[in-house]
Amino acid sequence: MSLEFIARRERVETTSYAHHFEWAHEPGAGFSFDCNAAGQLNAMPEAALTNYDKCIDGTYDVINRGVLPHTVSYWQPAMVKCECGRRIYLDDPMTNECERCGLLCNGFGQVLAPMSQWEEDAVYERFGPRNACEDY
């Protein structure tokens, strides 16, 4: 039996921006301040704003590298609705467990037999000797 999918697995990409300054005599080291694509600074502590001002006004011997994007991507796992109504994130291809009722399903949302019915080797391979369930 398969559970009802709430959301399918999808690739997510996010981009953030920071205004970068590099020490003139120490390449690769310096400051970066979170901002939007237009360079407007995000909220930050007073000490960070002081450093930013010193980068801008020339107090610090830095090279202004401008606003640079930083893009990351990751896979958002699929999500199914458990028989008890709770959501299960399918972030493991082999075994995913409902936090409320303990129902097990695989990465395709197919319900698995209770671990007590698994062969001893299957439990050991999946969970190892220290994490094997008590009732098998």
Order of alpha helices (4+ residues) and beta strands (2+ residues): beta-beta-beta-alpha-beta-beta-beta-beta-beta-alpha
